[in-house]
Amino acid sequence: MRNSEEKRFNAWGLSLAARYWPGEGTPIVAVHGWLDNANSFEPLAQHFSNPFLAIDVAGHGLSEHRPADVATHYIDHVRDVFATVDAQGWDQFILLGHSMGAGLACMFAATFPERVQRLVLIEGLGPPSTNPEKAPETLRKAIGDMQQLREKKKPVYREKSAAITARMSGFGGLDEASSECLCERGLQAVDGGWTWRADSRLRLTSSMRLTEAQIEGFLRAIKAPALLVLGEQGMGGTGMFDDRVNWVETLRVERLEGRHHLHMENAESVFQAISAFLTTA
């Protein structure tokens, strides 16, 4: 069993948490998906010998939430990754992202191409987009969501097992072992039982999303050799990234058996695909 240690980083005044597995070779920086946490990479980290840093994105896991009563923005996570790797003193590294984290990894790799030696994406290729004509409607809905937020309460589960079961039915589905792994870092004790640590604002409509043309600009700016791993029963099976694949000149696509969290449920196969990619010229 490969043991990890807890780390904390100051990112623009915000305290971010991470799990770090020491090792040898090129560091791997991992960014998890929406409403997940650093434990998302526990199964995969066990297969690597590289230094492996899995970040709790702001508002997730053990990281601080952004200041109260303000809107949170997807794009701000990119600068948090920048602050974290700078604090580690890593000039170059392998950047790994799952789902939302894959979108953030794409934006980081495009913005700071000199920092990313290799780019590994799991079930994600760029962030979600909005059609330009929908932008005012999206902003209006986001403001309405913020107005109603104080009236909403997080669910409280009397037993951890109930929360684990609930997480299993979340986006993409999740087996019990993987759900329990995420819940270890994603739950907090409250009066009456357990509830989610995650910032409630993460569930709100985004105030502003990039257009597909802007996302194309980011993806075309990626210079590092890139691998996209898709689950046949996950987002890869829907063909939703087919239009974007050709925008990344260096991209190689690997389709594997598995659902959206195949890096947890099918870690061995995902590791083999990534390992083969990292050892090719």
Residue, then its C-alpha position, 0 to 999 in steps of 0.5 A: m500500500r502506497n501511503s500519502e501525506e496531507k498538504r496545504f497550500n495558500a492560493w491567493g489567500l485561500s487554503l487548499a488541501a491536497r493528498y501527496w504520495p512521494g515518489e521518484g520521477t516526473p511529478i503528476v498533478a491530478v485535478h478531480g471532477w465536480l463534487d469529487n475530491a482528492n480521494s478520486f485518485e487513490p486507486l490510480a495513485q497506488h499504481f504509480s511510482n512518480p510523486f503524485l499530488a491530488i488537489d482538493v479543488a476549492g470548495h471540495g474535500l478539505s479545501e476552503h470554500r471561496p468567500a461567502d456570498v459571492a459567486t464562484h467561477y470555474i475559471d478561477h480554479v486554473r489559477d489555483v492549480f498555478a499557485t499550487v504547483d508553484a508552491q511545490g517548486w515544480d517547473q514541469f509536470i504531468l497534468l492529469g484531470h478527470s471530468m471537470g478537472a480535465g476541463l481545467a487541465c486543458m485550460f491550464a495546459a493551453t495557458f501555460p504550455e511550458r509547464v506541462q510535460r504531458l497532459v492526461l485527460i479522463e472523461g473530459l475535453g475542455p469545459p462546458s460551453t454556452n451558445p452566445e445567444k443563451a448567455p443573458e439567460t444563463l446569467r439571469k438564472a445564475i443570479g436567481d439561483m444565488q438569491q435562493l441559496r440561503e433557503k436551501k439546506k444540505p441533506v443530513y444522513r443519520e448514517k454514513s452508509a446512507a450517504i454512500t448509497a446516495r453518492m452511488s447514484g450520482f452523475g455517471g454512477l459509482d460502485e460502493a467501494s469508490s463511493e465510500c472512498l470519496c465519502e471519506r473525504g467528502l462528508q462532515a459530522v453535523d447535528g443529526g448525522w452527516t452531510w456533504r463538505a462541498d460548497s453548496r454554490l458548486r451546484l448553482t448555474s455558472s454565471m458565465r460559460l465560455t462559448e464553443a469558439q473560445i474553448e476551441g481556442f484553448l484546445r488548439a493552444i495545447k502543445a503537450p502530448a495529450l491522452l484522452v481516456l474515455g469510458e465506453q459506458g461513460m461520457g465517451g460512449t455518447g460521442m460528446f467530444d467528437d467535435r473537439v478531438n481534432w482541435v488538439e493536434t497532439l491528442r491520442v484517444e483511448r477507449l476502455e471498458g468503464r463508466h464515468h469514474l473508470h479511473m476508480e472502478n477500473a484503475e488497473s486498465v486506466f493505469q496501463a493506458i496512461s503508462a503506455f502513453l507516458t513511455t512513448a516518444 
